[in-house]
Amino acid sequence: MDKESFFISQFQNDFIGDDGAVAGKWVYSKDFFCEDAHFKREWLDLYQIAQKAMLVNISDAVAMNAKPKYALLAVGVPKNFSLKHITQLSKGFIETARKYDIKIIGGDTISSEKINISVTIISKKRKHTLYRSGLKKGDILAYTGILGESGHELENLLRGGKISSDSHFAKPVLRVDFIKKAAKYLRCGLDISDGLSKDLSRLCALNNLGVKFDKKIDKNILCSGEEYEMLIAFAPKNTDKILRIAEKTETPLTIFGRACEGEYMSECREHHFEG
């Protein structure tokens, strides 16, 4: 068990284990976004840093087919930041929240050596909540989008290169419309934050199943983190429905295998980059 899993295991209860915690009519989710752990200052401008911090958190709500309503922010602000710096950072939070009809209702700030951001998203539960559990033998496994770009951009950044302002790494695409329309036909799902292989291993371990791949997947695709596309599973009888919804919502969809007896272990490293 890695340290993250061990720490989480200390708090086991019925709310923990999905992209968000379902409590009554609400879904709560939280993620950290920290300088030198998730990004380096020279990679993104302040607007992009705040924008991505919001998007990776909203992604958890999307992954559960919940409607984000409110956000709480906790921000560590470097001591040398001017009012202009703070304005740029704030604008990224405000405009991204507005795009998804989210109200920022409070939080906290502290003086910090680095930019550290924690966002809590409070979402309204929809009729068809999408959990990680529920996978059955024979279910079809698929992912949205074109995986690998974010990992490629990350490697470029680590070599001292640059990325475009609308790159996948800087601005992940969230599949809101697809999940909202497809949720009632899906067995389970989660967003791909740590790479297809790692998140697939989580899905399989939780449901005590393995994977039979229908096609060979390149390691660059399997191990590409920071994608925030969706890993989904559905019964074979719903394949045509899912494909039609993907087409109508202009969502690239790749079917790559089926759930089977056994287990699946990720061969990718735990962290897709080191701070």
C-alpha positions in Angstrom: 0.0 0.0 0.0 1.4 3.4 -1.0 1.4 6.2 1.6 -1.6 8.0 0.1 -3.7 4.8 0.2 -2.5 4.1 3.7 -3.4 7.6 4.9 -6.9 7.3 3.4 -7.4 3.9 5.0 -7.2 5.6 8.4 -10.6 7.3 7.8 -12.6 4.5 6.2 -16.4 5.1 6.1 -19.2 4.9 3.6 -18.5 8.4 2.2 -14.9 7.7 1.1 -13.9 6.0 -2.1 -15.4 7.9 -5.0 -14.5 11.2 -6.7 -16.7 12.9 -4.2 -18.6 12.2 -1.0 -22.4 11.8 -1.4 -24.3 13.1 1.7 -28.0 13.4 1.2 -28.8 15.6 -1.8 -25.2 17.0 -2.0 -21.8 15.8 -3.3 -18.7 17.2 -1.7 -15.2 17.0 -3.3 -11.8 18.6 -2.6 -8.4 18.6 -4.2 -5.1 20.3 -3.6 -3.2 22.1 -6.4 0.3 23.0 -5.2 3.3 24.6 -6.7 6.2 22.2 -7.3 3.9 19.2 -6.8 1.4 19.8 -9.5 2.9 22.7 -11.4 5.9 25.0 -11.6 5.5 28.7 -11.6 7.2 29.2 -14.9 4.8 26.8 -16.7 1.6 28.7 -16.2 0.6 32.3 -15.6 -1.5 33.2 -12.5 -4.8 33.1 -14.4 -4.0 29.6 -15.7 -3.0 28.4 -12.3 -6.3 29.4 -10.8 -8.2 28.2 -13.8 -6.7 24.7 -13.7 -7.1 24.5 -9.9 -10.8 25.1 -10.4 -11.1 22.7 -13.4 -9.4 19.7 -11.7 -11.8 20.1 -8.8 -14.9 20.6 -11.0 -13.8 17.4 -12.8 -14.6 15.4 -9.7 -18.2 16.7 -9.7 -18.5 15.9 -13.4 -17.2 12.4 -12.8 -20.1 11.7 -10.5 -22.7 13.4 -12.7 -23.3 16.0 -10.0 -24.1 19.7 -10.7 -21.5 22.0 -9.1 -23.1 24.8 -7.2 -20.7 26.3 -4.7 -17.0 26.5 -4.1 -14.8 27.2 -1.1 -11.2 28.3 -1.6 -8.1 28.1 0.6 -5.1 29.8 -1.0 -1.5 30.1 0.2 -0.4 33.5 -1.3 3.4 34.1 -1.7 4.6 37.0 0.4 6.0 38.9 -2.6 2.7 39.0 -4.5 1.5 42.5 -5.5 -2.2 43.5 -5.7 -1.8 42.9 -9.5 -0.7 39.4 -8.9 -3.7 38.7 -6.6 -6.1 40.2 -9.1 -4.8 37.9 -11.9 -5.2 34.9 -9.6 -8.6 35.9 -8.5 -9.8 36.5 -12.1 -8.9 32.9 -13.0 -11.0 31.6 -10.1 -13.9 33.9 -10.8 -14.2 33.4 -14.6 -13.8 29.6 -14.4 -16.4 29.4 -11.7 -18.8 31.6 -13.7 -18.4 29.4 -16.8 -19.8 26.5 -14.8 -22.4 28.5 -12.9 -20.6 28.1 -9.6 -20.7 30.6 -6.7 -17.5 31.1 -4.7 -19.0 31.5 -1.2 -15.9 31.7 1.1 -12.7 30.1 2.2 -9.4 31.3 3.7 -6.0 32.8 2.7 -2.6 32.6 4.3 0.9 34.0 3.5 3.0 31.2 2.0 6.3 30.6 0.3 4.6 29.0 -2.7 1.2 29.0 -4.3 -0.9 26.3 -2.6 -4.6 26.0 -3.5 -7.3 23.9 -2.0 -10.8 24.0 -3.5 -13.9 22.4 -2.1 -16.8 21.9 -4.6 -20.3 21.5 -3.3 -22.5 19.9 -5.9 -26.2 19.0 -6.2 -26.8 15.3 -6.7 -28.5 14.4 -9.9 -30.9 11.4 -10.4 -28.2 9.1 -11.9 -25.1 9.4 -9.6 -22.0 7.8 -11.2 -20.0 5.8 -8.7 -16.8 3.9 -9.0 -18.4 0.7 -7.8 -20.8 -1.4 -9.8 -18.5 -2.9 -12.4 -19.6 -6.3 -13.6 -17.9 -9.1 -15.5 -18.3 -8.6 -19.2 -18.9 -4.8 -18.9 -17.3 -2.7 -21.7 -14.5 -0.3 -20.7 -13.9 2.9 -22.6 -12.4 6.4 -22.2 -13.3 9.8 -23.6 -11.0 12.1 -25.5 -7.5 11.5 -26.9 -5.2 10.5 -24.2 -1.4 11.2 -24.2 -1.3 14.8 -25.0 -1.1 16.0 -21.4 1.7 13.6 -20.6 3.6 14.7 -23.8 3.2 18.4 -22.8 4.4 17.6 -19.3 7.5 16.0 -20.6 8.1 19.0 -22.8 7.8 21.3 -19.7 10.1 19.2 -17.7 12.7 19.6 -20.5 12.4 23.4 -20.3 10.0 23.7 -23.2 6.8 25.7 -23.6 3.1 24.8 -24.1 0.3 26.8 -25.7 -2.2 28.7 -23.6 -5.0 26.4 -24.6 -3.0 23.2 -24.2 -4.6 20.1 -22.6 -2.2 20.3 -19.6 -3.1 23.9 -18.9 -6.8 23.7 -19.6 -8.3 20.2 -19.3 -11.5 19.4 -21.2 -14.4 18.3 -19.0 -17.0 16.1 -20.5 -20.1 17.6 -18.8 -22.7 17.1 -21.6 -21.6 13.6 -22.4 -21.7 12.4 -18.8 -25.0 14.1 -18.1 -26.7 12.4 -21.1 -24.9 9.0 -20.7 -25.0 8.6 -16.9 -28.2 6.5 -16.9 -26.6 4.0 -19.3 -23.3 3.8 -17.4 -22.4 1.2 -14.8 -19.6 3.2 -13.2 -16.8 5.7 -13.9 -14.2 8.1 -12.7 -12.0 10.9 -14.1 -8.5 10.1 -15.3 -6.2 12.2 -13.1 -3.3 9.8 -12.5 -3.3 8.1 -15.9 -5.5 5.5 -17.5 -3.5 2.6 -16.1 -3.5 3.8 -12.5 -7.1 4.8 -12.4 -8.1 1.6 -14.2 -6.3 -0.3 -11.5 -8.3 1.6 -8.9 -11.6 0.7 -10.6 -10.6 -3.0 -10.9 -9.4 -3.3 -7.3 -12.6 -1.7 -5.9 -14.8 -4.1 -7.9 -12.5 -7.2 -7.6 -12.2 -7.7 -11.3 -9.5 -7.6 -14.0 -9.3 -6.3 -17.6 -9.2 -8.1 -21.0 -7.8 -5.6 -23.5 -9.3 -5.6 -27.0 -6.4 -3.6 -28.3 -2.8 -2.8 -27.5 -2.5 0.6 -25.7 0.8 2.5 -25.9 2.4 3.1 -22.5 2.5 6.8 -23.2 -1.4 6.7 -23.3 -1.6 4.3 -20.3 0.6 6.5 -18.1 -0.3 10.0 -19.2 -1.6 11.8 -16.1 -3.4 15.2 -15.7 -5.8 14.2 -18.4 -9.2 14.6 -16.6 -11.0 12.7 -19.3 -13.4 10.0 -18.2 -12.9 6.3 -17.7 -16.3 4.6 -18.0 -17.9 1.1 -18.0 -21.2 0.0 -19.4 -23.2 -3.1 -20.2 -22.7 -4.4 -23.8 -26.4 -3.9 -24.5 -25.9 -0.1 -24.0 -23.0 0.2 -26.5 -25.1 1.8 -29.3 -26.7 4.3 -26.9 -23.3 5.4 -25.6 -21.8 5.7 -29.1 -24.8 7.8 -30.2 -24.5 10.1 -27.2 -20.7 10.4 -27.8 -21.4 11.4 -31.4 -24.1 13.9 -30.5 -21.9 15.6 -27.9 -18.8 15.5 -30.1 -17.0 13.4 -27.6 -14.2 11.1 -28.8 -14.7 7.7 -27.3 -12.3 4.7 -27.3 -13.5 1.2 -26.3 -10.5 -0.7 -25.2 -11.6 -3.8 -23.3 -13.9 -5.7 -21.0 -14.0 -6.4 -17.3 -13.1 -10.0 -16.5 -12.2 -12.2 -13.6 -8.8 -11.6 -12.1 -7.0 -8.4 -11.3 -5.2 -5.5 -13.0 -2.1 -3.9 -11.7 -0.7 -0.6 -13.1 2.9 -0.7 -14.3 3.1 3.1 -14.4 5.0 5.0 -11.7 2.8 6.4 -8.9 3.5 10.0 -9.7 3.6 11.2 -13.3 6.2 13.8 -12.4 8.2 14.8 -9.4 8.3 18.3 -7.9 
